[in-house]
Amino acid sequence: MSAARRIGVLTGAGISTDSGIPDFRGPQGVWTTNPSAELLTTYDAYLADPGVRVRSWQARRENPAWDAKPNAAHRALAELEHAGREIGIVTQNVDGLHQRAGSSPERVVEIHGTMFGVGCVECPYTATMAAALERVAAGEPDPPCPRCGGVLKAATIMFGQQMNRRTVAAALAIAERSELFLAIGSSLQVEPAASLCSVAVDAGAELVIINAEPTPYDRIAAEVIREPIGTAVPALVRSLLS
């Protein structure tokens, strides 16, 4: 594996827990401790129910990701790039921590979008999340689109929402080119991101999964690592660069 020049990476919520952002399906995950919270990320419910949208905007204001800093795992992946490896990162996270850790933005595919922008579901209007949250703080609990009056939502992909085709194509290209594919901190239950593991293996890559809980793709992995991500990823990167 240390000879691999082209490295693909898929990261899930587990890589950001050391930065103070809880995951979703882990033992203390957001949806594990509060199953109703999953409704806030369901597209049809968000569009249909103003009450869901009000709760969603409040959750965005209180999101711990606003104050989060990149951790050792994020920095280790950036180190691989700086060492000259051809690395592509597909992240299910919307927190921007890979880029803040030093990974080149053009090498990071945010397959589920970003929390830093908003868009209207009915017209092309876009804005920063900061601007939208200012409206919420000023007394608009469910701020409508200022251009057409439509529903505003975060620039993230919700359950039931159509994926961006260009983004999916870019993620597939990373998996198909990889000689080594690392799946880090993902339950590998959400498609199409999870299936990147089998795409990479089918293309000849070695698959390494680093996750605290078993995943549906463990059986095709060359190695499964259950150690904490904050120590396992830096150790793995050191071994790849040694």
N, C-alpha and C positions, 0 to 999 in steps of 0.2 A: 504493500500500500504506500510506503514511503516514496516509491518511484513514480507514483501518479502525478502527472503534470496538470491534468484537467480535473478539477474537483468541483462537484456540485454539492450544494447544501440546501436542505429544507429545514427551516426553523419554525417551531410552534411556540405557544404561550409559555412553555416550560423554560425556555431560555431566558425569559425576562422576569421570572419570579425572584431571582436574586437582586433585581433592581427595584423590588417592592411592588411589582404588578402581579396580582394573583392570576393563576391560570383558570381554566374553565371546568375541566372534567377531573382534575386531580382530587385527592381526598379532601382538601380544603378549598377546592375550586369554587368560582363564583356560582356556577350552575349546580354544583353539588350541594352547597350550603343553602342556596336559594333558587330552586328550580324555576320559579316564575320569572327570574331575571332573563332567562333565555328568550322570553317573549319580546323583550326590548330589541332583540337583534333579528326578529322575524319580519320580513319585508311586508307581507300582506297585513299582518297585525299593525305594523307601524303606519301603513297608509290608511287603514280603515278606522283606527281608534285614536282620537285625539288624546285620550288619557295615557295611552302608551307613549305617544310622542312627548308629552309633558314629562313623564318619568324618564324617558330617554335623554332629553335635554338636561335634566338635573343630574343624571348619571354621568353625562359628558363633562359637566362642570366639576364633578367630584372625582373624576378619573385620576388615579394615582400616577398615571403615565405622564402627566404634565410636569411633575417634579422628579421623574425617574432619571437615573444616570446609567450609561452603559456599564455592564459588569465584565468580569474577567472572561466570560465566554464570548461576548460580543467582541472584545478587544483581541482575543486570540484569533478569531476568524479574520479580522482586519489584518493581523500580523501575517497570516498566510498570503494575503494579497501583496502586502508590502515586501514579502520575501521573494516575490516573482512567480508564485504559482498562479495558474489560470483558474480563477475561482468565480463561480456564479452562485449567488445566494437567492433562493426563493423563500420569502418569509410569509407566513400566515399572519404575522403580527402587523399592527397598524401604528406602532409606537415610534418608528423612526430611529430606534436605538442602534441598528447596524450602521447607518450613515453617521450618526453622532460618534460612534466608536472609531470611525476612520475608514470604513468600507466605502469605496467609490459608489456614488448613487447609481451610476450606469451599470454597475455589477449587482445591484440589488433589485429583485423583482418583487414588488409588494402585491402579491396575488389577491389579497383581500382588501386592497386599497389603503388609504391613509386617514388617520384621525385629524389631520391638520387642515382639512378642507371641507367645504360643504357644497352641495349642488341641489338644484331644483329637479324634481322628478318629472316636471311637465314642460320645462323650457331649458335653454342652454345656460342659464344663470349659474355662476359659481362665485364663491367667496372664501375667505379664510375662516377656519373654525373660530379663531379669536374674535373676529368681527361678529359672528353669529352669537357667540356666548356673551358678548357685550350687550346685545339686544335682549337676551334672556335675563341678564342681571338688571337691565333697565326696566323690566316688567313685562316682557313678552314671553310667556311660558312656552309657547309653541310658535316661534317666529315664522311667518309665511314668507314666500319668495317676494321680494320687493318689486320684482319686474312683472310677474303674472299672477301673484297671489297663491301659487301652488305650494305643495308640501316641500319643505327643505329637509334634507337629511345629510348626515356625515358622508364624506367621500369614501365610504367603506362598503364592502359587499356584505349584505345581510343574507340570512337563510332565505332561500326562495327567490333571490334576485339573480338575474342573468349575469354571468361572469363577463369580464372584458376579454374579447377574443385575442387582442394583441398581447395582453398580459399573459394569458394562458399559453399562447404560442411561444412567448419568450421563456416561460417556465419549462415547457416541454423541450425546447432547444438546449437548455442547460442540462436537463436530465439525460438527453440523448447523447450529448458530447462527453459526459463524465466518464472518467476512468475509476473514480472513487466518488461515492455518493453518501453524504452524511445526513441522517435524519435526526434532528436534535430537538428534544422537548416537545414533541408532537404526539398526540394520541393516535394519529394516522387513521382517524375515523371520518374526516371531512374530505369529500371529493370536490374537485379533481386533484387537489394538492397531494393527498395520500398516495394516489396511484402513480405519482412521479417516481416512487420507489421501484415499482415493477417496471416502469419505462426504462429507468436507468439500468436495472439488472438485465432486462431483455437486450439492452444495447451493449452489454458486456462489462458493466461497472461492478465493482465490489460495493456492497451496501453495509454500512455501519449504522446501527440505531442506538442512540443515547437517550434513554427515557426511563423514568422511575417505574412506570407501569408497563405491562405487556401490551403489544400492539398487534394488529392483524397481519403485519408484514414481518414479524420476527422470524418466521419460518424460512424466508428467502434471504435473510441477512447473513453476511459472512461473519459478523460479530454483533452481539447485543451487549451494551454496557448499561448497567443499572446504577452506577456511581453518580453522585451529585453532579449536575451539569457544570456548575461553577468550578469544579476541580477536574472533571473528566475531559472537558473540551480543551482547556489549556494543556493538559498532559498529552492528549492526542496530537495537538498541533506541534508540541515539542518533539514528539516522536516522528512526526512526518517531516520535520525540518532538520532532524539530526543526521 
